[in-house]
Amino acid sequence: MKTLSGRVDRIANPYMAYMQITCLEMEKARKGREKDSALKRLQDLDARLHEIEREKAALLHALAERGAARAATASPGGRRAFNGGAAGLKLRY
């Protein structure tokens, strides 16, 4: 025969319910700190991604300016020849 003597209802003992509420509040506080930390990390990652894009754009812009300047000052004597064989593209300066 089964008895309920070893089983205690949490509502029957109010201190147990309050203890459970306390534990839930502590867990909520921990999870809130974890969430804030994760959001901060995401913001840091987003900022770095934007910084990478800015650096990439600046480098591409500098390369484009360098290429335009080089094309403007190129001497007519510099020839570029294409060898259609297996060697691929050959440049002569």
PyMOL Python script that loads the backbone (N, CA, C, O; Angstrom):
from pymol import cmd

cmd.read_pdbstr("""\
ATOM      1  N   MET A   1       0.838  -1.157   0.000  1.00  0.00           N
ATOM      2  CA  MET A   1       0.000   0.000   0.000  1.00  0.00           C
ATOM      3  C   MET A   1       0.903   1.246   0.000  1.00  0.00           C
ATOM      4  O   MET A   1       1.845   1.341   0.787  1.00  0.00           O
ATOM      5  N   LYS A   2       0.603   2.183  -0.881  1.00  0.00           N
ATOM      6  CA  LYS A   2       1.381   3.395  -0.986  1.00  0.00           C
ATOM      7  C   LYS A   2       0.834   4.452  -0.042  1.00  0.00           C
ATOM      8  O   LYS A   2      -0.376   4.575   0.154  1.00  0.00           O
ATOM      9  N   THR A   3       1.759   5.213   0.540  1.00  0.00           N
ATOM     10  CA  THR A   3       1.337   6.314   1.416  1.00  0.00           C
ATOM     11  C   THR A   3       1.936   7.616   0.895  1.00  0.00           C
ATOM     12  O   THR A   3       2.873   7.603   0.096  1.00  0.00           O
ATOM     13  N   LEU A   4       1.403   8.707   1.341  1.00  0.00           N
ATOM     14  CA  LEU A   4       1.888  10.027   0.958  1.00  0.00           C
ATOM     15  C   LEU A   4       2.708  10.670   2.074  1.00  0.00           C
ATOM     16  O   LEU A   4       2.967  11.873   2.046  1.00  0.00           O
ATOM     17  N   SER A   5       3.112   9.866   3.052  1.00  0.00           N
ATOM     18  CA  SER A   5       3.802  10.418   4.218  1.00  0.00           C
ATOM     19  C   SER A   5       5.168  11.000   3.868  1.00  0.00           C
ATOM     20  O   SER A   5       5.593  11.966   4.502  1.00  0.00           O
ATOM     21  N   GLY A   6       5.874  10.443   2.875  1.00  0.00           N
ATOM     22  CA  GLY A   6       7.190  10.944   2.520  1.00  0.00           C
ATOM     23  C   GLY A   6       7.140  12.102   1.531  1.00  0.00           C
ATOM     24  O   GLY A   6       8.164  12.730   1.263  1.00  0.00           O
ATOM     25  N   ARG A   7       5.991  12.384   1.001  1.00  0.00           N
ATOM     26  CA  ARG A   7       5.852  13.418  -0.013  1.00  0.00           C
ATOM     27  C   ARG A   7       5.272  14.678   0.618  1.00  0.00           C
ATOM     28  O   ARG A   7       4.230  14.638   1.272  1.00  0.00           O
ATOM     29  N   VAL A   8       5.961  15.793   0.414  1.00  0.00           N
ATOM     30  CA  VAL A   8       5.500  17.036   1.007  1.00  0.00           C
ATOM     31  C   VAL A   8       5.116  17.984  -0.120  1.00  0.00           C
ATOM     32  O   VAL A   8       5.873  18.187  -1.069  1.00  0.00           O
ATOM     33  N   ASP A   9       3.957  18.543   0.001  1.00  0.00           N
ATOM     34  CA  ASP A   9       3.484  19.502  -0.980  1.00  0.00           C
ATOM     35  C   ASP A   9       4.139  20.853  -0.707  1.00  0.00           C
ATOM     36  O   ASP A   9       4.170  21.308   0.436  1.00  0.00           O
ATOM     37  N   ARG A  10       4.661  21.494  -1.749  1.00  0.00           N
ATOM     38  CA  ARG A  10       5.345  22.772  -1.557  1.00  0.00           C
ATOM     39  C   ARG A  10       4.397  23.869  -1.094  1.00  0.00           C
ATOM     40  O   ARG A  10       4.806  24.784  -0.380  1.00  0.00           O
ATOM     41  N   ILE A  11       3.173  23.785  -1.483  1.00  0.00           N
ATOM     42  CA  ILE A  11       2.210  24.793  -1.070  1.00  0.00           C
ATOM     43  C   ILE A  11       1.807  24.581   0.392  1.00  0.00           C
ATOM     44  O   ILE A  11       1.465  25.532   1.094  1.00  0.00           O
ATOM     45  N   ALA A  12       1.852  23.321   0.842  1.00  0.00           N
ATOM     46  CA  ALA A  12       1.496  23.042   2.233  1.00  0.00           C
ATOM     47  C   ALA A  12       2.500  23.679   3.181  1.00  0.00           C
ATOM     48  O   ALA A  12       2.134  24.084   4.285  1.00  0.00           O
ATOM     49  N   ASN A  13       3.756  23.774   2.771  1.00  0.00           N
ATOM     50  CA  ASN A  13       4.804  24.425   3.563  1.00  0.00           C
ATOM     51  C   ASN A  13       5.207  25.709   2.847  1.00  0.00           C
ATOM     52  O   ASN A  13       5.954  25.662   1.870  1.00  0.00           O
ATOM     53  N   PRO A  14       4.729  26.837   3.312  1.00  0.00           N
ATOM     54  CA  PRO A  14       4.997  28.093   2.613  1.00  0.00           C
ATOM     55  C   PRO A  14       6.489  28.404   2.469  1.00  0.00           C
ATOM     56  O   PRO A  14       6.894  29.002   1.472  1.00  0.00           O
ATOM     57  N   TYR A  15       7.306  28.013   3.436  1.00  0.00           N
ATOM     58  CA  TYR A  15       8.733  28.328   3.329  1.00  0.00           C
ATOM     59  C   TYR A  15       9.357  27.651   2.122  1.00  0.00           C
ATOM     60  O   TYR A  15      10.294  28.185   1.529  1.00  0.00           O
ATOM     61  N   MET A  16       8.847  26.475   1.747  1.00  0.00           N
ATOM     62  CA  MET A  16       9.362  25.783   0.574  1.00  0.00           C
ATOM     63  C   MET A  16       8.993  26.548  -0.704  1.00  0.00           C
ATOM     64  O   MET A  16       9.802  26.651  -1.627  1.00  0.00           O
ATOM     65  N   ALA A  17       7.794  27.069  -0.749  1.00  0.00           N
ATOM     66  CA  ALA A  17       7.365  27.854  -1.912  1.00  0.00           C
ATOM     67  C   ALA A  17       8.202  29.126  -2.013  1.00  0.00           C
ATOM     68  O   ALA A  17       8.627  29.507  -3.104  1.00  0.00           O
ATOM     69  N   TYR A  18       8.443  29.793  -0.859  1.00  0.00           N
ATOM     70  CA  TYR A  18       9.264  30.999  -0.879  1.00  0.00           C
ATOM     71  C   TYR A  18      10.710  30.682  -1.288  1.00  0.00           C
ATOM     72  O   TYR A  18      11.350  31.470  -1.984  1.00  0.00           O
ATOM     73  N   MET A  19      11.203  29.552  -0.859  1.00  0.00           N
ATOM     74  CA  MET A  19      12.552  29.136  -1.249  1.00  0.00           C
ATOM     75  C   MET A  19      12.613  28.895  -2.753  1.00  0.00           C
ATOM     76  O   MET A  19      13.584  29.282  -3.403  1.00  0.00           O
ATOM     77  N   GLN A  20      11.598  28.268  -3.304  1.00  0.00           N
ATOM     78  CA  GLN A  20      11.539  28.033  -4.751  1.00  0.00           C
ATOM     79  C   GLN A  20      11.481  29.371  -5.500  1.00  0.00           C
ATOM     80  O   GLN A  20      12.144  29.538  -6.523  1.00  0.00           O
ATOM     81  N   ILE A  21      10.697  30.311  -4.996  1.00  0.00           N
ATOM     82  CA  ILE A  21      10.612  31.645  -5.611  1.00  0.00           C
ATOM     83  C   ILE A  21      11.971  32.330  -5.568  1.00  0.00           C
ATOM     84  O   ILE A  21      12.385  32.954  -6.545  1.00  0.00           O
ATOM     85  N   THR A  22      12.666  32.216  -4.440  1.00  0.00           N
ATOM     86  CA  THR A  22      13.995  32.809  -4.298  1.00  0.00           C
ATOM     87  C   THR A  22      14.963  32.213  -5.307  1.00  0.00           C
ATOM     88  O   THR A  22      15.729  32.938  -5.941  1.00  0.00           O
ATOM     89  N   CYS A  23      14.931  30.913  -5.457  1.00  0.00           N
ATOM     90  CA  CYS A  23      15.809  30.247  -6.425  1.00  0.00           C
ATOM     91  C   CYS A  23      15.494  30.706  -7.849  1.00  0.00           C
ATOM     92  O   CYS A  23      16.404  30.933  -8.646  1.00  0.00           O
ATOM     93  N   LEU A  24      14.216  30.841  -8.164  1.00  0.00           N
ATOM     94  CA  LEU A  24      13.824  31.307  -9.487  1.00  0.00           C
ATOM     95  C   LEU A  24      14.299  32.741  -9.737  1.00  0.00           C
ATOM     96  O   LEU A  24      14.748  33.061 -10.838  1.00  0.00           O
ATOM     97  N   GLU A  25      14.203  33.592  -8.736  1.00  0.00           N
ATOM     98  CA  GLU A  25      14.661  34.981  -8.874  1.00  0.00           C
ATOM     99  C   GLU A  25      16.177  35.049  -9.069  1.00  0.00           C
ATOM    100  O   GLU A  25      16.667  35.857  -9.858  1.00  0.00           O
ATOM    101  N   MET A  26      16.914  34.203  -8.354  1.00  0.00           N
ATOM    102  CA  MET A  26      18.371  34.177  -8.518  1.00  0.00           C
ATOM    103  C   MET A  26      18.744  33.703  -9.924  1.00  0.00           C
ATOM    104  O   MET A  26      19.649  34.252 -10.552  1.00  0.00           O
ATOM    105  N   GLU A  27      18.041  32.683 -10.407  1.00  0.00           N
ATOM    106  CA  GLU A  27      18.301  32.193 -11.757  1.00  0.00           C
ATOM    107  C   GLU A  27      17.969  33.269 -12.792  1.00  0.00           C
ATOM    108  O   GLU A  27      18.691  33.441 -13.774  1.00  0.00           O
ATOM    109  N   LYS A  28      16.876  33.983 -12.562  1.00  0.00           N
ATOM    110  CA  LYS A  28      16.484  35.066 -13.466  1.00  0.00           C
ATOM    111  C   LYS A  28      17.573  36.145 -13.509  1.00  0.00           C
ATOM    112  O   LYS A  28      17.899  36.656 -14.581  1.00  0.00           O
ATOM    113  N   ALA A  29      18.124  36.486 -12.363  1.00  0.00           N
ATOM    114  CA  ALA A  29      19.190  37.492 -12.304  1.00  0.00           C
ATOM    115  C   ALA A  29      20.433  37.008 -13.048  1.00  0.00           C
ATOM    116  O   ALA A  29      21.054  37.778 -13.781  1.00  0.00           O
ATOM    117  N   ARG A  30      20.798  35.740 -12.868  1.00  0.00           N
ATOM    118  CA  ARG A  30      21.965  35.182 -13.574  1.00  0.00           C
ATOM    119  C   ARG A  30      21.749  35.192 -15.079  1.00  0.00           C
ATOM    120  O   ARG A  30      22.638  35.571 -15.841  1.00  0.00           O
ATOM    121  N   LYS A  31      20.575  34.778 -15.497  1.00  0.00           N
ATOM    122  CA  LYS A  31      20.270  34.743 -16.931  1.00  0.00           C
ATOM    123  C   LYS A  31      20.251  36.152 -17.514  1.00  0.00           C
ATOM    124  O   LYS A  31      20.644  36.351 -18.663  1.00  0.00           O
ATOM    125  N   GLY A  32      19.803  37.119 -16.741  1.00  0.00           N
ATOM    126  CA  GLY A  32      19.830  38.512 -17.193  1.00  0.00           C
ATOM    127  C   GLY A  32      21.247  38.997 -17.426  1.00  0.00           C
ATOM    128  O   GLY A  32      21.521  39.674 -18.417  1.00  0.00           O
ATOM    129  N   ARG A  33      22.158  38.650 -16.508  1.00  0.00           N
ATOM    130  CA  ARG A  33      23.566  39.022 -16.678  1.00  0.00           C
ATOM    131  C   ARG A  33      24.173  38.313 -17.891  1.00  0.00           C
ATOM    132  O   ARG A  33      24.949  38.910 -18.637  1.00  0.00           O
ATOM    133  N   GLU A  34      23.822  37.047 -18.087  1.00  0.00           N
ATOM    134  CA  GLU A  34      24.310  36.305 -19.254  1.00  0.00           C
ATOM    135  C   GLU A  34      23.818  36.958 -20.539  1.00  0.00           C
ATOM    136  O   GLU A  34      24.570  37.090 -21.504  1.00  0.00           O
ATOM    137  N   LYS A  35      22.553  37.366 -20.545  1.00  0.00           N
ATOM    138  CA  LYS A  35      21.976  38.003 -21.722  1.00  0.00           C
ATOM    139  C   LYS A  35      22.687  39.322 -22.012  1.00  0.00           C
ATOM    140  O   LYS A  35      23.027  39.602 -23.161  1.00  0.00           O
ATOM    141  N   ASP A  36      22.914  40.132 -20.981  1.00  0.00           N
ATOM    142  CA  ASP A  36      23.608  41.405 -21.158  1.00  0.00           C
ATOM    143  C   ASP A  36      25.017  41.185 -21.713  1.00  0.00           C
ATOM    144  O   ASP A  36      25.471  41.920 -22.590  1.00  0.00           O
ATOM    145  N   SER A  37      25.695  40.172 -21.194  1.00  0.00           N
ATOM    146  CA  SER A  37      27.041  39.855 -21.659  1.00  0.00           C
ATOM    147  C   SER A  37      27.017  39.428 -23.131  1.00  0.00           C
ATOM    148  O   SER A  37      27.864  39.847 -23.920  1.00  0.00           O
ATOM    149  N   ALA A  38      26.052  38.603 -23.484  1.00  0.00           N
ATOM    150  CA  ALA A  38      25.945  38.143 -24.872  1.00  0.00           C
ATOM    151  C   ALA A  38      25.617  39.310 -25.805  1.00  0.00           C
ATOM    152  O   ALA A  38      26.159  39.387 -26.907  1.00  0.00           O
ATOM    153  N   LEU A  39      24.739  40.212 -25.378  1.00  0.00           N
ATOM    154  CA  LEU A  39      24.406  41.370 -26.198  1.00  0.00           C
ATOM    155  C   LEU A  39      25.626  42.277 -26.383  1.00  0.00           C
ATOM    156  O   LEU A  39      25.834  42.824 -27.466  1.00  0.00           O
ATOM    157  N   LYS A  40      26.421  42.433 -25.342  1.00  0.00           N
ATOM    158  CA  LYS A  40      27.638  43.243 -25.425  1.00  0.00           C
ATOM    159  C   LYS A  40      28.614  42.616 -26.414  1.00  0.00           C
ATOM    160  O   LYS A  40      29.225  43.315 -27.222  1.00  0.00           O
ATOM    161  N   ARG A  41      28.754  41.304 -26.347  1.00  0.00           N
ATOM    162  CA  ARG A  41      29.636  40.609 -27.283  1.00  0.00           C
ATOM    163  C   ARG A  41      29.150  40.785 -28.718  1.00  0.00           C
ATOM    164  O   ARG A  41      29.959  40.983 -29.624  1.00  0.00           O
ATOM    165  N   LEU A  42      27.834  40.715 -28.933  1.00  0.00           N
ATOM    166  CA  LEU A  42      27.282  40.909 -30.271  1.00  0.00           C
ATOM    167  C   LEU A  42      27.551  42.324 -30.767  1.00  0.00           C
ATOM    168  O   LEU A  42      27.893  42.519 -31.934  1.00  0.00           O
ATOM    169  N   GLN A  43      27.402  43.307 -29.895  1.00  0.00           N
ATOM    170  CA  GLN A  43      27.695  44.687 -30.274  1.00  0.00           C
ATOM    171  C   GLN A  43      29.163  44.843 -30.640  1.00  0.00           C
ATOM    172  O   GLN A  43      29.491  45.528 -31.608  1.00  0.00           O
ATOM    173  N   ASP A  44      30.041  44.219 -29.881  1.00  0.00           N
ATOM    174  CA  ASP A  44      31.472  44.277 -30.177  1.00  0.00           C
ATOM    175  C   ASP A  44      31.778  43.622 -31.529  1.00  0.00           C
ATOM    176  O   ASP A  44      32.582  44.135 -32.307  1.00  0.00           O
ATOM    177  N   LEU A  45      31.130  42.487 -31.797  1.00  0.00           N
ATOM    178  CA  LEU A  45      31.329  41.809 -33.075  1.00  0.00           C
ATOM    179  C   LEU A  45      30.816  42.658 -34.233  1.00  0.00           C
ATOM    180  O   LEU A  45      31.482  42.772 -35.261  1.00  0.00           O
ATOM    181  N   ASP A  46      29.639  43.252 -34.072  1.00  0.00           N
ATOM    182  CA  ASP A  46      29.086  44.116 -35.118  1.00  0.00           C
ATOM    183  C   ASP A  46      30.001  45.311 -35.377  1.00  0.00           C
ATOM    184  O   ASP A  46      30.234  45.681 -36.528  1.00  0.00           O
ATOM    185  N   ALA A  47      30.517  45.910 -34.311  1.00  0.00           N
ATOM    186  CA  ALA A  47      31.418  47.050 -34.464  1.00  0.00           C
ATOM    187  C   ALA A  47      32.676  46.637 -35.218  1.00  0.00           C
ATOM    188  O   ALA A  47      33.145  47.374 -36.085  1.00  0.00           O
ATOM    189  N   ARG A  48      33.221  45.481 -34.904  1.00  0.00           N
ATOM    190  CA  ARG A  48      34.423  45.010 -35.593  1.00  0.00           C
ATOM    191  C   ARG A  48      34.133  44.719 -37.060  1.00  0.00           C
ATOM    192  O   ARG A  48      34.959  45.018 -37.922  1.00  0.00           O
ATOM    193  N   LEU A  49      32.963  44.136 -37.358  1.00  0.00           N
ATOM    194  CA  LEU A  49      32.604  43.867 -38.753  1.00  0.00           C
ATOM    195  C   LEU A  49      32.507  45.168 -39.547  1.00  0.00           C
ATOM    196  O   LEU A  49      32.961  45.230 -40.689  1.00  0.00           O
ATOM    197  N   HIS A  50      31.923  46.199 -38.955  1.00  0.00           N
ATOM    198  CA  HIS A  50      31.833  47.502 -39.624  1.00  0.00           C
ATOM    199  C   HIS A  50      33.232  48.102 -39.827  1.00  0.00           C
ATOM    200  O   HIS A  50      33.522  48.686 -40.871  1.00  0.00           O
ATOM    201  N   GLU A  51      34.076  47.949 -38.832  1.00  0.00           N
ATOM    202  CA  GLU A  51      35.450  48.448 -38.932  1.00  0.00           C
ATOM    203  C   GLU A  51      36.204  47.733 -40.050  1.00  0.00           C
ATOM    204  O   GLU A  51      36.957  48.359 -40.797  1.00  0.00           O
ATOM    205  N   ILE A  52      36.002  46.428 -40.162  1.00  0.00           N
ATOM    206  CA  ILE A  52      36.638  45.649 -41.228  1.00  0.00           C
ATOM    207  C   ILE A  52      36.175  46.158 -42.591  1.00  0.00           C
ATOM    208  O   ILE A  52      36.988  46.319 -43.501  1.00  0.00           O
ATOM    209  N   GLU A  53      34.878  46.411 -42.735  1.00  0.00           N
ATOM    210  CA  GLU A  53      34.357  46.910 -44.006  1.00  0.00           C
ATOM    211  C   GLU A  53      34.933  48.279 -44.347  1.00  0.00           C
ATOM    212  O   GLU A  53      35.249  48.549 -45.506  1.00  0.00           O
ATOM    213  N   ARG A  54      35.073  49.154 -43.337  1.00  0.00           N
ATOM    214  CA  ARG A  54      35.654  50.476 -43.577  1.00  0.00           C
ATOM    215  C   ARG A  54      37.114  50.353 -44.018  1.00  0.00           C
ATOM    216  O   ARG A  54      37.542  51.025 -44.957  1.00  0.00           O
ATOM    217  N   GLU A  55      37.875  49.492 -43.337  1.00  0.00           N
ATOM    218  CA  GLU A  55      39.280  49.299 -43.704  1.00  0.00           C
ATOM    219  C   GLU A  55      39.400  48.724 -45.106  1.00  0.00           C
ATOM    220  O   GLU A  55      40.264  49.142 -45.877  1.00  0.00           O
ATOM    221  N   LYS A  56      38.543  47.772 -45.442  1.00  0.00           N
ATOM    222  CA  LYS A  56      38.552  47.159 -46.763  1.00  0.00           C
ATOM    223  C   LYS A  56      38.243  48.204 -47.835  1.00  0.00           C
ATOM    224  O   LYS A  56      38.910  48.256 -48.868  1.00  0.00           O
ATOM    225  N   ALA A  57      37.226  49.038 -47.585  1.00  0.00           N
ATOM    226  CA  ALA A  57      36.857  50.074 -48.545  1.00  0.00           C
ATOM    227  C   ALA A  57      37.999  51.073 -48.730  1.00  0.00           C
ATOM    228  O   ALA A  57      38.269  51.502 -49.851  1.00  0.00           O
ATOM    229  N   ALA A  58      38.671  51.446 -47.636  1.00  0.00           N
ATOM    230  CA  ALA A  58      39.789  52.387 -47.733  1.00  0.00           C
ATOM    231  C   ALA A  58      40.927  51.789 -48.553  1.00  0.00           C
ATOM    232  O   ALA A  58      41.527  52.479 -49.377  1.00  0.00           O
ATOM    233  N   LEU A  59      41.227  50.511 -48.333  1.00  0.00           N
ATOM    234  CA  LEU A  59      42.291  49.859 -49.095  1.00  0.00           C
ATOM    235  C   LEU A  59      41.934  49.748 -50.575  1.00  0.00           C
ATOM    236  O   LEU A  59      42.774  49.991 -51.441  1.00  0.00           O
ATOM    237  N   LEU A  60      40.686  49.381 -50.861  1.00  0.00           N
ATOM    238  CA  LEU A  60      40.266  49.287 -52.260  1.00  0.00           C
ATOM    239  C   LEU A  60      40.312  50.657 -52.936  1.00  0.00           C
ATOM    240  O   LEU A  60      40.694  50.768 -54.101  1.00  0.00           O
ATOM    241  N   HIS A  61      39.925  51.691 -52.202  1.00  0.00           N
ATOM    242  CA  HIS A  61      39.968  53.046 -52.736  1.00  0.00           C
ATOM    243  C   HIS A  61      41.416  53.455 -53.016  1.00  0.00           C
ATOM    244  O   HIS A  61      41.707  54.039 -54.059  1.00  0.00           O
ATOM    245  N   ALA A  62      42.313  53.149 -52.092  1.00  0.00           N
ATOM    246  CA  ALA A  62      43.723  53.478 -52.286  1.00  0.00           C
ATOM    247  C   ALA A  62      44.295  52.723 -53.488  1.00  0.00           C
ATOM    248  O   ALA A  62      45.065  53.284 -54.268  1.00  0.00           O
ATOM    249  N   LEU A  63      43.920  51.458 -53.632  1.00  0.00           N
ATOM    250  CA  LEU A  63      44.390  50.688 -54.787  1.00  0.00           C
ATOM    251  C   LEU A  63      43.849  51.256 -56.091  1.00  0.00           C
ATOM    252  O   LEU A  63      44.569  51.321 -57.088  1.00  0.00           O
ATOM    253  N   ALA A  64      42.593  51.665 -56.089  1.00  0.00           N
ATOM    254  CA  ALA A  64      41.998  52.246 -57.294  1.00  0.00           C
ATOM    255  C   ALA A  64      42.701  53.549 -57.654  1.00  0.00           C
ATOM    256  O   ALA A  64      42.974  53.790 -58.829  1.00  0.00           O
ATOM    257  N   GLU A  65      42.999  54.391 -56.672  1.00  0.00           N
ATOM    258  CA  GLU A  65      43.716  55.644 -56.929  1.00  0.00           C
ATOM    259  C   GLU A  65      45.123  55.354 -57.454  1.00  0.00           C
ATOM    260  O   GLU A  65      45.595  56.013 -58.380  1.00  0.00           O
ATOM    261  N   ARG A  66      45.777  54.378 -56.862  1.00  0.00           N
ATOM    262  CA  ARG A  66      47.130  54.019 -57.293  1.00  0.00           C
ATOM    263  C   ARG A  66      47.108  53.512 -58.729  1.00  0.00           C
ATOM    264  O   ARG A  66      47.972  53.856 -59.536  1.00  0.00           O
ATOM    265  N   GLY A  67      46.109  52.689 -59.036  1.00  0.00           N
ATOM    266  CA  GLY A  67      45.978  52.170 -60.402  1.00  0.00           C
ATOM    267  C   GLY A  67      45.698  53.282 -61.397  1.00  0.00           C
ATOM    268  O   GLY A  67      46.236  53.269 -62.504  1.00  0.00           O
ATOM    269  N   ALA A  68      44.862  54.247 -61.022  1.00  0.00           N
ATOM    270  CA  ALA A  68      44.560  55.366 -61.907  1.00  0.00           C
ATOM    271  C   ALA A  68      45.791  56.239 -62.101  1.00  0.00           C
ATOM    272  O   ALA A  68      46.057  56.698 -63.211  1.00  0.00           O
ATOM    273  N   ALA A  69      46.536  56.470 -61.041  1.00  0.00           N
ATOM    274  CA  ALA A  69      47.752  57.274 -61.140  1.00  0.00           C
ATOM    275  C   ALA A  69      48.799  56.553 -61.982  1.00  0.00           C
ATOM    276  O   ALA A  69      49.495  57.184 -62.778  1.00  0.00           O
ATOM    277  N   ARG A  70      48.914  55.270 -61.819  1.00  0.00           N
ATOM    278  CA  ARG A  70      49.887  54.493 -62.584  1.00  0.00           C
ATOM    279  C   ARG A  70      49.507  54.477 -64.064  1.00  0.00           C
ATOM    280  O   ARG A  70      50.379  54.566 -64.929  1.00  0.00           O
ATOM    281  N   ALA A  71      48.215  54.366 -64.360  1.00  0.00           N
ATOM    282  CA  ALA A  71      47.759  54.365 -65.749  1.00  0.00           C
ATOM    283  C   ALA A  71      47.999  55.727 -66.393  1.00  0.00           C
ATOM    284  O   ALA A  71      48.314  55.805 -67.580  1.00  0.00           O
ATOM    285  N   ALA A  72      47.852  56.794 -65.620  1.00  0.00           N
ATOM    286  CA  ALA A  72      48.056  58.138 -66.161  1.00  0.00           C
ATOM    287  C   ALA A  72      49.527  58.404 -66.441  1.00  0.00           C
ATOM    288  O   ALA A  72      49.847  59.156 -67.361  1.00  0.00           O
ATOM    289  N   THR A  73      50.416  57.814 -65.682  1.00  0.00           N
ATOM    290  CA  THR A  73      51.847  58.071 -65.849  1.00  0.00           C
ATOM    291  C   THR A  73      52.570  56.948 -66.578  1.00  0.00           C
ATOM    292  O   THR A  73      53.799  56.959 -66.650  1.00  0.00           O
ATOM    293  N   ALA A  74      51.841  55.983 -67.119  1.00  0.00           N
ATOM    294  CA  ALA A  74      52.482  54.842 -67.795  1.00  0.00           C
ATOM    295  C   ALA A  74      53.177  55.315 -69.057  1.00  0.00           C
ATOM    296  O   ALA A  74      52.647  56.144 -69.798  1.00  0.00           O
ATOM    297  N   SER A  75      54.370  54.784 -69.299  1.00  0.00           N
ATOM    298  CA  SER A  75      55.123  55.153 -70.503  1.00  0.00           C
ATOM    299  C   SER A  75      54.624  54.326 -71.678  1.00  0.00           C
ATOM    300  O   SER A  75      54.213  53.179 -71.500  1.00  0.00           O
ATOM    301  N   PRO A  76      54.656  54.899 -72.879  1.00  0.00           N
ATOM    302  CA  PRO A  76      54.197  54.133 -74.045  1.00  0.00           C
ATOM    303  C   PRO A  76      55.097  52.955 -74.383  1.00  0.00           C
ATOM    304  O   PRO A  76      54.685  52.054 -75.113  1.00  0.00           O
ATOM    305  N   GLY A  77      56.318  52.948 -73.863  1.00  0.00           N
ATOM    306  CA  GLY A  77      57.245  51.862 -74.160  1.00  0.00           C
ATOM    307  C   GLY A  77      56.928  50.585 -73.411  1.00  0.00           C
ATOM    308  O   GLY A  77      57.374  49.514 -73.823  1.00  0.00           O
ATOM    309  N   GLY A  78      56.182  50.658 -72.339  1.00  0.00           N
ATOM    310  CA  GLY A  78      55.853  49.462 -71.570  1.00  0.00           C
ATOM    311  C   GLY A  78      54.812  48.640 -72.299  1.00  0.00           C
ATOM    312  O   GLY A  78      53.684  49.086 -72.510  1.00  0.00           O
ATOM    313  N   ARG A  79      55.206  47.424 -72.687  1.00  0.00           N
ATOM    314  CA  ARG A  79      54.276  46.581 -73.439  1.00  0.00           C
ATOM    315  C   ARG A  79      53.820  45.423 -72.575  1.00  0.00           C
ATOM    316  O   ARG A  79      54.555  44.919 -71.726  1.00  0.00           O
ATOM    317  N   ARG A  80      52.610  45.026 -72.814  1.00  0.00           N
ATOM    318  CA  ARG A  80      52.073  43.840 -72.154  1.00  0.00           C
ATOM    319  C   ARG A  80      51.704  42.855 -73.239  1.00  0.00           C
ATOM    320  O   ARG A  80      50.982  43.190 -74.178  1.00  0.00           O
ATOM    321  N   ALA A  81      52.185  41.676 -73.111  1.00  0.00           N
ATOM    322  CA  ALA A  81      51.917  40.663 -74.125  1.00  0.00           C
ATOM    323  C   ALA A  81      51.226  39.474 -73.485  1.00  0.00           C
ATOM    324  O   ALA A  81      51.491  39.118 -72.337  1.00  0.00           O
ATOM    325  N   PHE A  82      50.342  38.875 -74.250  1.00  0.00           N
ATOM    326  CA  PHE A  82      49.640  37.686 -73.769  1.00  0.00           C
ATOM    327  C   PHE A  82      50.145  36.490 -74.534  1.00  0.00           C
ATOM    328  O   PHE A  82      50.125  36.470 -75.765  1.00  0.00           O
ATOM    329  N   ASN A  83      50.586  35.521 -73.823  1.00  0.00           N
ATOM    330  CA  ASN A  83      51.022  34.268 -74.422  1.00  0.00           C
ATOM    331  C   ASN A  83      49.890  33.277 -74.201  1.00  0.00           C
ATOM    332  O   ASN A  83      49.593  32.917 -73.062  1.00  0.00           O
ATOM    333  N   GLY A  84      49.274  32.847 -75.251  1.00  0.00           N
ATOM    334  CA  GLY A  84      48.100  31.977 -75.147  1.00  0.00           C
ATOM    335  C   GLY A  84      48.410  30.540 -74.765  1.00  0.00           C
ATOM    336  O   GLY A  84      47.492  29.724 -74.675  1.00  0.00           O
ATOM    337  N   GLY A  85      49.652  30.212 -74.542  1.00  0.00           N
ATOM    338  CA  GLY A  85      50.021  28.843 -74.205  1.00  0.00           C
ATOM    339  C   GLY A  85      49.657  28.494 -72.772  1.00  0.00           C
ATOM    340  O   GLY A  85      48.861  29.175 -72.126  1.00  0.00           O
ATOM    341  N   ALA A  86      50.257  27.424 -72.299  1.00  0.00           N
ATOM    342  CA  ALA A  86      49.964  26.927 -70.958  1.00  0.00           C
ATOM    343  C   ALA A  86      50.542  27.823 -69.861  1.00  0.00           C
ATOM    344  O   ALA A  86      50.155  27.708 -68.698  1.00  0.00           O
ATOM    345  N   ALA A  87      51.463  28.708 -70.225  1.00  0.00           N
ATOM    346  CA  ALA A  87      52.107  29.564 -69.216  1.00  0.00           C
ATOM    347  C   ALA A  87      51.145  30.621 -68.700  1.00  0.00           C
ATOM    348  O   ALA A  87      51.343  31.133 -67.598  1.00  0.00           O
ATOM    349  N   GLY A  88      50.114  30.965 -69.453  1.00  0.00           N
ATOM    350  CA  GLY A  88      49.142  31.946 -68.991  1.00  0.00           C
ATOM    351  C   GLY A  88      49.558  33.353 -69.370  1.00  0.00           C
ATOM    352  O   GLY A  88      50.109  33.568 -70.450  1.00  0.00           O
ATOM    353  N   LEU A  89      49.307  34.295 -68.514  1.00  0.00           N
ATOM    354  CA  LEU A  89      49.552  35.699 -68.780  1.00  0.00           C
ATOM    355  C   LEU A  89      50.976  36.073 -68.375  1.00  0.00           C
ATOM    356  O   LEU A  89      51.423  35.795 -67.262  1.00  0.00           O
ATOM    357  N   LYS A  90      51.672  36.715 -69.319  1.00  0.00           N
ATOM    358  CA  LYS A  90      53.022  37.184 -69.028  1.00  0.00           C
ATOM    359  C   LYS A  90      53.040  38.683 -69.229  1.00  0.00           C
ATOM    360  O   LYS A  90      52.549  39.198 -70.233  1.00  0.00           O
ATOM    361  N   LEU A  91      53.603  39.366 -68.276  1.00  0.00           N
ATOM    362  CA  LEU A  91      53.709  40.811 -68.365  1.00  0.00           C
ATOM    363  C   LEU A  91      55.161  41.188 -68.544  1.00  0.00           C
ATOM    364  O   LEU A  91      56.028  40.670 -67.840  1.00  0.00           O
ATOM    365  N   ARG A  92      55.443  42.098 -69.491  1.00  0.00           N
ATOM    366  CA  ARG A  92      56.794  42.616 -69.701  1.00  0.00           C
ATOM    367  C   ARG A  92      56.772  44.097 -69.376  1.00  0.00           C
ATOM    368  O   ARG A  92      55.851  44.821 -69.756  1.00  0.00           O
ATOM    369  N   TYR A  93      57.792  44.530 -68.675  1.00  0.00           N
ATOM    370  CA  TYR A  93      57.893  45.933 -68.317  1.00  0.00           C
ATOM    371  C   TYR A  93      59.128  46.538 -68.909  1.00  0.00           C
ATOM    372  O   TYR A  93      59.388  47.726 -68.715  1.00  0.00           O
TER     373      TYR A  93
END
""", "prot")
cmd.dss("prot")
cmd.show_as("cartoon", "prot")
cmd.util.cbc("prot")
cmd.orient("prot")
